[in-house]
Amino acid sequence: MRAFSTGQSHVRARLGLLAAAVTAAAVLVAPAVPAAAAVPGGYAPDLEYGRGSLVVGSDGNVYRALDVVKGRDPVAVKDAAWQLADAAFDMTLDVPGRFDSIEKAFAFIAGAKISDTATVTVQLAKGTHTLKGPLPIGHSHGRRVVLKGGKDPAETILRFDRGDGFVLDDGLCIRIEGMTMEGGQTGITIDHGAYAVLSSVILRDFRVSVLAENGSTLIADRMSVETEDGDWGVKLTSTSRGQLTNCLITRTNPSKSVKEKTFGVDAETGASVACRDCEVSGWMTGMHAGRSGSMEMWGTKATGNIYGAGVYLAASISAFDSSFDNNVERGMQVHGGVAMFVNCQVRGNRKMGISSSNNAVVDFMGQPTVVTGSELGLHSFRGGRFHGVSPQLKGNGKNQDVFPVGSTEEDPFLLIR
């Protein structure tokens, strides 16, 4: 009885080993991976992957099959039936090259999870790319996605044939670097909470170069706007936010009349923007804040416009170490809002240095602001007021025509200490 039991145990053990061997062999020769099944360890070129299968490519990132695929590494092939599913490592998508269009490159990464350890770069070749806009771009993890040209933005040109350019919407994000965009309507639209970072980008001949609206965000460094007959360089509305650093916003055919209604940088309806070391020229109003919009200027120049800057209806501009020079009408016009000058220069503006009207308040702080070279240095009407440190008025046809409420011609600076 005991011997019989021992033999039975041996038989069962042998049967177990045989079953394991058969199972392993079946795995090795399996003709297809079930849909949506993750394949561990890397791509196997001799297997056929079903639609929806997940596989680790040769670069360590995870890809999803869009159709039945066999013998093609998702990293090496061009325009294959794969889509990025999960990126943990940096990757570069060449256009043209791996993809023949920007649209296909962004379709390839749409819906992918991009970890904090990875950057996905859509690399454009040097030369001129002719595109049809509006062209939707961006990604839900777009702060880790870069649309990139070259070190010299003039060598990579995206021509939109007088139409719209890129559109970011619904909270998508993107970084755009090192390229020139040419067109005719709106260069870059950022809408509904979208987020764009621009670096070394030239926007040429758009009617509106950059538009941010409905709670969106624009961050720009070394951006250049060049337009002959555009209406806006940068426009922010509806609680959007902007930060411009070392940017040049130029209308090459300067506005000649206030009827043209052109604006270099404009923040309206609750939008806000901070400009640092920027220069704005050639517009009806170089820097404009209107209808509860707000603007900060740090080391920024508003020169060669009709109005260097303008504040309108409950809006505000705060200027630090900035200059408003050689504008046709006024250095700054403040109409029903608030302006603050800290260590600024207002020079050579033909008609007026600074005007304050419709119960507006102009506040001078820090070292005395220099106002010089105008027919009239300071002007107030309809309850416009001036507060703070008395500015340095010199070399004007008439230094001031300031009559705040309660003041007299003999005491024009009643509200200025």
C-alpha positions as CSV (number, residue, x, y, z in Angstrom):
1,M,0.0,0.0,0.0
2,R,2.8,2.3,0.8
3,A,4.7,1.4,-2.4
4,F,1.6,2.0,-4.5
5,S,1.3,5.5,-2.9
6,T,4.9,6.4,-3.7
7,G,4.4,5.4,-7.4
8,Q,1.3,7.4,-7.7
9,S,3.1,10.5,-6.3
10,H,5.9,10.1,-9.0
11,V,3.3,9.8,-11.7
12,R,1.5,12.9,-10.6
13,A,4.8,14.9,-10.4
14,R,5.8,13.8,-13.9
15,L,2.3,14.8,-15.2
16,G,2.7,18.2,-13.5
17,L,6.1,18.9,-15.2
18,L,4.7,17.8,-18.5
19,A,1.8,20.2,-18.2
20,A,4.1,23.1,-17.3
21,A,6.3,22.4,-20.3
22,V,3.3,22.3,-22.7
23,T,2.0,25.6,-21.2
24,A,5.3,27.3,-21.7
25,A,5.6,26.0,-25.3
26,A,2.1,27.3,-26.0
27,V,3.1,30.8,-24.9
28,L,6.1,30.8,-27.1
29,V,4.2,29.9,-30.2
30,A,1.1,32.0,-29.5
31,P,0.0,33.6,-32.8
32,A,-1.4,36.7,-31.3
33,V,-1.6,38.8,-28.2
34,P,-5.1,39.4,-27.0
35,A,-6.4,43.0,-27.5
36,A,-5.5,45.4,-24.7
37,A,-3.1,42.9,-23.1
38,A,0.2,44.4,-21.9
39,V,3.3,42.6,-23.2
40,P,6.1,42.6,-20.7
41,G,9.7,42.9,-21.4
42,G,9.8,44.5,-24.9
43,Y,8.7,44.2,-28.5
44,A,8.9,40.8,-30.1
45,P,9.1,41.1,-33.9
46,D,7.9,37.5,-34.6
47,L,4.6,38.0,-32.8
48,E,1.4,39.4,-34.2
49,Y,-0.2,42.0,-32.0
50,G,-3.9,42.5,-32.0
51,R,-5.7,45.8,-32.1
52,G,-5.5,47.6,-28.7
53,S,-2.5,45.5,-27.6
54,L,0.1,47.4,-25.4
55,V,3.7,46.7,-26.0
56,V,7.0,48.1,-24.7
57,G,9.0,49.5,-27.6
58,S,12.8,49.4,-28.0
59,D,13.0,52.9,-26.3
60,G,11.3,51.7,-23.1
61,N,8.0,53.6,-23.7
62,V,4.6,51.9,-24.0
63,Y,2.7,51.9,-27.3
64,R,-0.8,50.8,-28.3
65,A,-1.6,49.0,-31.5
66,L,-4.2,50.7,-33.6
67,D,-4.6,47.7,-35.9
68,V,-3.1,44.2,-36.2
69,V,0.7,44.6,-36.3
70,K,3.5,42.1,-36.9
71,G,7.2,42.5,-37.2
72,R,7.4,46.3,-36.8
73,D,9.0,48.1,-33.8
74,P,6.8,51.1,-32.9
75,V,10.0,53.2,-32.4
76,A,11.6,52.4,-35.7
77,V,8.8,52.5,-38.3
78,K,7.3,55.5,-40.1
79,D,3.6,56.2,-39.8
80,A,2.9,52.7,-38.4
81,A,-0.3,51.6,-36.8
82,W,0.9,52.5,-33.3
83,Q,0.0,55.3,-30.9
84,L,2.0,56.3,-27.8
85,A,0.3,55.2,-24.6
86,D,2.8,55.9,-21.8
87,A,6.1,57.8,-22.0
88,A,8.6,57.5,-19.2
89,F,11.6,58.3,-21.4
90,D,12.5,61.3,-23.7
91,M,11.5,60.8,-27.3
92,T,11.9,62.9,-30.5
93,L,9.4,62.7,-33.4
94,D,10.9,64.1,-36.6
95,V,8.7,66.1,-39.1
96,P,9.2,65.3,-41.9
97,G,10.9,62.0,-41.2
98,R,9.1,59.6,-38.8
99,F,6.0,61.6,-39.6
100,D,5.2,63.6,-42.7
101,S,3.1,66.3,-40.9
102,I,2.6,68.0,-37.6
103,E,-0.9,66.8,-37.4
104,K,0.2,63.1,-37.6
105,A,2.8,63.7,-34.9
106,F,0.3,65.1,-32.5
107,A,-2.3,62.4,-33.3
108,F,0.4,59.8,-32.4
109,I,0.8,61.2,-28.9
110,A,-2.9,62.2,-28.3
111,G,-4.2,60.6,-25.1
112,A,-0.8,59.4,-23.9
113,K,0.4,59.8,-20.4
114,I,3.7,61.6,-20.3
115,S,5.5,61.3,-17.0
116,D,7.5,64.0,-15.2
117,T,10.7,62.2,-16.3
118,A,10.0,62.5,-20.0
119,T,9.9,65.2,-22.7
120,V,8.3,64.6,-26.1
121,T,9.8,66.7,-28.8
122,V,8.2,67.2,-32.2
123,Q,11.2,68.3,-34.2
124,L,10.7,70.3,-37.3
125,A,13.2,70.2,-40.1
126,K,14.8,73.5,-41.3
127,G,13.1,75.1,-44.3
128,T,9.6,76.3,-45.1
129,H,6.6,74.3,-44.1
130,T,3.3,75.3,-45.8
131,L,0.4,74.5,-43.6
132,K,-3.4,74.9,-43.6
133,G,-4.8,76.5,-40.5
134,P,-6.4,76.7,-38.1
135,L,-4.2,73.8,-36.9
136,P,-5.1,72.3,-33.4
137,I,-2.1,71.3,-31.3
138,G,-1.3,70.7,-27.7
139,H,-1.6,68.0,-25.1
140,S,-3.1,67.4,-21.7
141,H,0.5,67.0,-20.4
142,G,1.7,69.7,-22.8
143,R,4.2,71.3,-20.5
144,R,6.3,68.2,-21.3
145,V,5.6,68.5,-25.1
146,V,7.8,70.7,-27.3
147,L,7.2,71.8,-30.9
148,K,10.7,72.7,-31.9
149,G,12.5,74.3,-34.8
150,G,16.2,75.4,-34.5
151,K,18.5,77.7,-32.7
152,D,17.9,80.4,-35.3
153,P,14.1,80.8,-35.7
154,A,14.5,82.3,-39.1
155,E,15.7,78.9,-40.5
156,T,12.4,77.1,-39.7
157,I,9.4,78.9,-41.3
158,L,5.7,77.8,-40.9
159,R,3.7,79.5,-43.6
160,F,-0.1,79.5,-43.0
161,D,-0.9,81.2,-46.3
162,R,-2.7,84.2,-44.9
163,G,-4.9,82.1,-42.7
164,D,-5.0,81.2,-39.0
165,G,-2.1,79.5,-37.3
166,F,-2.1,77.2,-34.2
167,V,-5.1,76.7,-31.9
168,L,-4.9,75.4,-28.3
169,D,-8.2,74.8,-26.5
170,D,-9.8,73.1,-23.6
171,G,-6.9,73.2,-21.2
172,L,-4.3,71.7,-23.5
173,C,-0.7,72.9,-23.2
174,I,2.4,73.2,-25.5
175,R,5.9,74.7,-25.6
176,I,6.9,76.2,-29.0
177,E,10.5,77.0,-29.6
178,G,12.8,78.3,-32.4
179,M,10.6,79.0,-35.4
180,T,9.0,81.7,-37.6
181,M,5.2,81.7,-38.2
182,E,3.7,83.6,-41.1
183,G,0.1,84.2,-41.9
184,G,-2.8,86.6,-42.1
185,Q,-5.4,86.2,-39.3
186,T,-4.6,84.9,-35.8
187,G,-1.2,83.4,-35.3
188,I,-1.7,81.5,-32.0
189,T,-5.1,81.2,-30.3
190,I,-5.0,80.0,-26.6
191,D,-8.6,79.4,-25.3
192,H,-10.6,77.9,-22.5
193,G,-7.8,77.5,-19.9
194,A,-5.1,76.4,-22.4
195,Y,-1.4,77.1,-21.6
196,A,1.3,78.1,-24.1
197,V,5.0,78.7,-23.6
198,L,6.8,80.5,-26.5
199,S,10.5,80.9,-26.7
200,S,12.5,82.4,-29.7
201,V,9.4,82.6,-31.8
202,I,8.8,85.1,-34.6
203,L,5.2,85.9,-35.6
204,R,5.0,87.8,-38.9
205,D,2.1,89.5,-40.7
206,F,-0.8,88.3,-38.6
207,R,-3.7,90.6,-37.8
208,V,-3.6,89.2,-34.2
209,S,-0.3,87.6,-33.5
210,V,-1.3,86.0,-30.1
211,L,-4.8,85.8,-28.6
212,A,-5.3,84.4,-25.1
213,E,-8.9,84.3,-23.8
214,N,-11.2,82.7,-21.3
215,G,-8.8,82.0,-18.5
216,S,-5.8,80.9,-20.6
217,T,-2.1,81.5,-20.0
218,L,0.7,82.8,-22.2
219,I,4.3,82.7,-21.2
220,A,6.7,84.2,-23.9
221,D,10.4,84.8,-23.9
222,R,12.3,86.4,-26.8
223,M,9.2,86.5,-28.9
224,S,9.1,88.9,-31.8
225,V,6.0,90.2,-33.4
226,E,6.4,91.9,-36.8
227,T,3.4,93.1,-38.7
228,E,2.8,95.7,-41.4
229,D,-1.0,96.2,-40.9
230,G,-1.9,94.1,-37.8
231,D,-4.5,95.1,-35.3
232,W,-3.1,93.5,-32.1
233,G,0.4,92.2,-31.2
234,V,-0.7,90.3,-28.1
235,K,-4.3,90.4,-26.8
236,L,-5.4,88.9,-23.5
237,T,-9.1,88.9,-22.5
238,S,-11.5,87.3,-20.0
239,T,-9.2,86.7,-16.9
240,S,-6.4,85.3,-19.0
241,R,-2.8,85.8,-17.8
242,G,0.4,86.7,-19.6
243,Q,4.1,87.0,-18.9
244,L,6.3,88.6,-21.6
245,T,10.1,88.7,-21.2
246,N,12.6,90.3,-23.7
247,C,9.8,90.5,-26.4
248,L,9.7,92.9,-29.3
249,I,6.2,93.9,-30.5
250,T,6.4,96.0,-33.7
251,R,4.0,97.4,-36.3
252,T,6.4,98.1,-39.1
253,N,3.9,100.4,-40.8
254,P,3.2,102.7,-37.8
255,S,-0.4,103.7,-37.1
256,K,-1.0,107.3,-38.1
257,S,-4.4,107.9,-36.6
258,V,-6.4,107.0,-33.5
259,K,-9.1,105.8,-35.8
260,E,-6.9,102.7,-36.7
261,K,-7.5,101.2,-33.2
262,T,-4.3,99.1,-33.1
263,F,-2.7,97.8,-29.9
264,G,0.8,96.3,-29.1
265,V,-0.1,94.6,-25.8
266,D,-3.6,94.7,-24.6
267,A,-5.2,93.3,-21.4
268,E,-8.9,93.6,-21.0
269,T,-12.0,92.3,-19.1
270,G,-10.1,91.0,-16.1
271,A,-7.0,89.8,-17.9
272,S,-3.5,90.6,-16.6
273,V,0.0,90.7,-18.1
274,A,3.5,91.4,-16.8
275,C,6.1,92.7,-19.3
276,R,9.7,92.7,-18.5
277,D,12.5,94.2,-20.7
278,C,10.1,94.4,-23.7
279,E,9.8,97.1,-26.4
280,V,6.6,98.0,-28.2
281,S,6.4,100.4,-31.1
282,G,4.3,101.5,-34.1
283,W,0.8,101.1,-32.7
284,M,-2.1,103.4,-31.9
285,T,-1.6,102.4,-28.2
286,G,1.6,100.5,-27.4
287,M,0.6,99.2,-23.9
288,H,-3.1,99.1,-23.2
289,A,-5.2,98.0,-20.1
290,G,-9.0,98.4,-20.4
291,R,-12.2,97.4,-18.7
292,S,-10.7,96.0,-15.5
293,G,-7.6,94.6,-17.1
294,S,-4.2,95.1,-15.5
295,M,-0.6,95.4,-16.6
296,E,2.8,95.6,-15.0
297,M,5.8,97.0,-16.9
298,W,9.4,96.3,-15.7
299,G,12.2,97.9,-17.7
300,T,9.9,98.1,-20.7
301,K,9.9,100.7,-23.5
302,A,6.8,102.1,-25.3
303,T,8.2,104.2,-28.1
304,G,7.0,105.5,-31.5
305,N,3.3,104.9,-30.9
306,I,0.5,107.4,-31.0
307,Y,-0.1,106.8,-27.3
308,G,2.8,105.1,-25.5
309,A,0.3,103.5,-23.0
310,G,-3.3,103.8,-22.2
311,V,-5.6,103.0,-19.2
312,Y,-9.3,102.8,-19.8
313,L,-12.3,102.3,-17.4
314,A,-11.3,100.7,-14.1
315,A,-8.1,99.2,-15.5
316,S,-4.5,99.8,-14.2
317,I,-0.9,100.0,-15.4
318,S,2.0,99.9,-12.9
319,A,5.3,100.9,-14.5
320,F,8.7,100.3,-12.9
321,D,11.9,101.6,-14.4
322,S,10.2,102.0,-17.8
323,S,10.2,104.6,-20.5
324,F,7.5,106.2,-22.6
325,D,9.4,108.1,-25.3
326,N,8.8,109.8,-28.7
327,N,5.2,109.0,-29.0
328,V,3.0,111.1,-31.3
329,E,0.2,112.2,-28.9
330,R,1.0,111.2,-25.3
331,G,3.4,109.2,-23.3
332,M,0.4,107.8,-21.3
333,Q,-3.3,108.5,-21.3
334,V,-5.2,107.5,-18.1
335,H,-9.0,107.6,-18.6
336,G,-11.0,106.5,-15.6
337,G,-8.4,104.0,-14.2
338,V,-5.2,104.0,-12.2
339,A,-1.6,104.3,-13.2
340,M,1.5,104.1,-11.1
341,F,5.0,105.3,-12.1
342,V,8.1,104.2,-10.2
343,N,11.4,105.6,-11.4
344,C,10.2,106.1,-15.0
345,Q,11.1,108.4,-17.9
346,V,8.5,110.2,-20.1
347,R,10.4,112.0,-22.8
348,G,9.9,113.6,-26.2
349,N,6.2,112.9,-26.5
350,R,4.9,115.5,-28.9
351,K,1.7,116.8,-27.3
352,M,1.5,115.6,-23.7
353,G,3.6,113.6,-21.3
354,I,0.8,112.2,-19.1
355,S,-2.9,113.0,-19.0
356,S,-5.4,112.0,-16.3
357,S,-9.1,112.2,-16.9
358,N,-12.6,111.0,-15.8
359,N,-11.6,110.6,-12.2
360,A,-8.5,108.7,-13.0
361,V,-5.6,108.6,-10.5
362,V,-1.9,108.8,-11.4
363,D,0.4,107.9,-8.6
364,F,4.1,108.8,-8.6
365,M,6.5,106.8,-6.4
366,G,10.2,106.2,-5.9
367,Q,12.6,108.7,-7.5
368,P,10.9,111.5,-9.3
369,T,9.6,110.5,-12.7
370,V,11.1,112.7,-15.5
371,V,8.6,114.3,-17.8
372,T,10.3,116.3,-20.5
373,G,10.1,117.4,-24.2
374,S,6.3,117.7,-24.7
375,E,4.1,120.7,-25.5
376,L,2.4,120.0,-22.2
377,G,4.0,117.9,-19.4
378,L,1.0,116.9,-17.2
379,H,-2.6,117.5,-18.0
380,S,-5.8,116.7,-16.0
381,F,-9.5,117.3,-16.8
382,R,-12.9,115.9,-15.7
383,G,-11.6,115.1,-12.2
384,G,-8.3,113.5,-13.2
385,R,-5.8,113.5,-10.3
386,F,-2.1,113.1,-9.6
387,H,-0.7,111.7,-6.3
388,G,2.6,111.0,-4.7
389,V,6.2,112.3,-5.3
390,S,6.2,115.4,-7.5
391,P,7.7,114.5,-11.0
392,Q,10.6,116.3,-12.5
393,L,9.1,118.6,-15.1
394,K,11.5,120.3,-17.5
395,G,11.9,121.3,-21.1
396,N,8.2,121.2,-21.9
397,G,6.3,124.0,-23.7
398,K,4.2,124.2,-20.6
399,N,5.0,122.0,-17.6
400,Q,1.5,121.4,-16.2
401,D,-2.1,122.1,-16.7
402,V,-3.3,120.2,-13.6
403,F,-6.5,121.1,-11.7
404,P,-7.7,118.3,-9.5
405,V,-10.8,118.7,-7.4
406,G,-10.2,121.5,-4.9
407,S,-7.0,122.9,-6.5
408,T,-6.4,126.3,-8.1
409,E,-4.2,127.4,-10.9
410,E,-1.8,128.8,-8.2
411,D,-1.7,125.5,-6.4
412,P,-1.9,122.9,-9.2
413,F,-0.1,120.1,-7.1
414,L,-2.5,120.1,-4.2
415,L,-2.5,116.3,-4.2
416,I,1.2,115.9,-4.8
417,R,3.6,116.0,-2.0
